[in-house]
Amino acid sequence: MSLRMAATTLLHSKSYLGGRYRHLRRQLPSYAAAIKAMARYLAVLVYRILTHGEAWVDRGAAKFDQRRAGLELANLNSRAKAKGFKLVPIPEPPRSRPIERRAWNMRCTRAGS
């Protein structure tokens, strides 16, 4: 029960565990399934720490998201290759300079005045 409560608090966490939990919420069919899966993952971490003395180092949510994006891209490439396609990245458009805001001193007059 306490591991489930701990799993639900990871929704807004900026840690590796928070990134993993948000990914599970997107992938699994229900939030309850994501909570149960995350609670199991936490239980495995606690077990490893207590039995083997392994230290757990938080790598951050950005690291998890970066790794996940790499895996998704590799999966997409292999699926495209299996169907005879090749993925080509779209180049980013060059960034334009910000528009300068100038104060124009203009008078509004009516036509014929």
N, C-alpha and C positions, 0 to 999 in steps of 0.2 A: 504494500500500500504506500509506504513512504517513497519507494522508488518511482511509483507512478506520479506522486505529488511532485517529486523532483523533476521528472520529465516534463510535466506541464509548465513548470517555471522557465524552461529553456526557450520558449517561444521568442522572447525579446532579447535573449542573451547574444552577445557578440563574440561568443567563444566557438570553438570547433564543434562542441556538442550542440550548441544552438543552431549552427548551420546544418548539422546532420538532422536535427529534429525538424527543422523547416522543410528540408528536402523530403523526409519521410511523410510529412503532412501532405505534400504535393503528390507523392507517388502512390501512397496507399489509399484504399477506397474510403476509409473513415478516419476521423481524428482519434477514435478509440484505438484503432489498430496501430496508429503512429505512436500513441502514448505507450501502448503495450510493447512495441518494438524498441522504443527508446528506453523504457524501464529495463528490458532485458539487456540492452547494451550497457546500461549503467551497472547492472548486476554483474556482468562479465568483467567490467573494469574494476569493480570493488573486489571481486574474487581474485583477479590477477594481482592487485595491489597487496591483498592480505596473504595469499599463498606464496607467490613468487617474489614479492617485494619489488615488483616493477614500478618504476616511477611513471606517472602520466604527465606529459607535457602538453599544455594547451597550445595548439598551433594557430588558433584564431579562425573565425568564420570565413575570412577572405581566402585563407589557404584551402579550406574545404570547398568553397565555391569555385576557386580556380582549378582545383583537381577535378571536380565534378564536370566543369565545362570542357576540360581536356578529354575526359572519358566520353562525354556526349559527342564531341566532335569526331573522335576516333570511331565511335559506333556509327555515326552518320556517314563517314567516309567509307567504311567497310560495306555498309548497306548500299551506298551508291555504286561502289565498285562491283558488287555482286550483280547489280542490274545493268552494268555496262555504262555507267555515267562517271563523270569526274567532277568533283566540286572545285570551283574556282572562287577564291575570296573576292568580295567586292571592295575595291579601294575606297578609303574614306575620302570624302570631298575635302579640298583644302579649306582651312578655316579662313574666313574673311575677317578683315580688320573691323573693329567696331565702328559703327557709324558715328561720325563726329556730329554732335549737336551744336548747331550755331544759332545764335539768337539774331534773327533778322529784324531789322527795324523797318517795319512796313506800316504804312497807313492804309486803312481801309476807307475807300471813298466810293460814293455812288457814281454810276455812269451818268454823265451829263452835269455833274456838280462842279 
